Amino acid sequence: MKMGCLVTVIYEDEGRRLDAVQFCDRLVERFWAGAELDLNWWSFEQLCSSQEHAEALEKASLADVVVFSAHSETALPLEVSHWIERWLARRGSREGMLV
């Protein structure tokens, strides 16, 4: 029986989403035999929407792996920074992996 693994992906734009898709494809290839990966995807834009913001918080607070895919040369939008603060507070001391 495969172990379940919840993966939440946060991406800045379509280009960074494609990068994250490639990364997650490699995760699936590598861990498919032992883990069933449940992937959910959230854009920075969705994190700014009140309904999707709350759902993304819930998923990310329970995730085993959280993947961020963003441009390194720009600062995070203020709304995304606030979302991260709420996510971390909600997650508490739960262990997981941030990529």
C-alpha positions in Angstrom: 0.0 0.0 0.0 1.3 3.4 -1.0 1.8 6.2 1.5 -0.1 9.4 0.8 1.8 12.6 0.4 0.0 16.0 0.0 2.0 18.5 -2.2 1.0 22.1 -2.4 2.5 24.2 -5.3 2.6 28.0 -5.2 3.7 29.6 -8.4 4.1 33.2 -9.6 3.1 33.0 -13.3 2.7 30.5 -16.1 6.5 30.2 -16.7 7.1 29.4 -13.1 4.2 27.0 -13.2 5.8 25.1 -16.0 9.0 24.9 -14.0 7.0 23.5 -11.1 5.3 21.0 -13.3 8.7 19.6 -14.4 9.9 19.5 -10.8 6.7 17.6 -9.7 7.0 15.2 -12.7 10.4 14.3 -11.4 9.0 13.8 -7.9 6.3 11.5 -9.2 8.8 9.5 -11.3 11.1 9.1 -8.3 8.6 8.3 -5.5 5.6 6.8 -7.5 6.4 3.2 -6.2 6.2 4.2 -2.5 4.0 7.3 -2.4 0.8 8.5 -3.9 1.2 12.2 -4.5 -1.8 14.5 -4.2 -0.8 17.7 -5.9 -2.7 21.0 -5.7 -1.8 24.2 -7.4 -2.2 27.9 -6.4 -1.0 31.0 -8.3 0.0 34.2 -6.6 -3.1 35.7 -8.2 -5.3 33.0 -6.5 -3.7 33.7 -3.1 -5.1 37.2 -3.4 -8.7 36.0 -3.9 -10.5 35.7 -0.6 -12.2 32.3 -1.3 -9.1 30.7 -2.9 -6.8 32.3 -0.3 -8.6 30.3 2.5 -8.6 27.0 0.6 -4.9 27.4 -0.2 -4.2 28.1 3.5 -6.0 24.9 4.5 -4.2 22.7 1.9 -0.8 24.2 2.6 -1.1 23.9 6.4 -1.7 20.1 5.9 0.8 19.6 3.1 3.8 17.3 3.5 5.6 19.3 0.8 5.2 22.9 -0.2 6.8 24.0 -3.4 7.3 27.7 -4.3 8.2 28.6 -7.8 8.9 32.3 -8.3 11.3 34.7 -10.0 14.4 35.2 -7.8 15.0 38.8 -8.9 11.7 40.3 -7.7 10.2 40.7 -4.3 7.1 38.7 -3.4 3.9 40.7 -3.7 2.7 42.0 -0.3 -0.5 39.8 -0.4 1.6 36.7 -1.0 3.9 37.6 1.9 0.9 38.0 4.1 -0.5 34.7 2.9 2.9 33.0 3.8 2.7 34.5 7.3 -0.8 33.2 7.8 0.2 29.8 6.4 3.2 29.5 8.8 1.1 30.5 11.8 -1.6 28.0 10.9 0.9 25.2 10.2 2.5 25.6 13.7 5.2 23.1 14.5 4.0 20.5 12.0 7.0 19.0 10.1 7.2 19.0 6.3 9.4 20.1 3.4 9.7 23.5 1.8 11.1 23.6 -1.8 
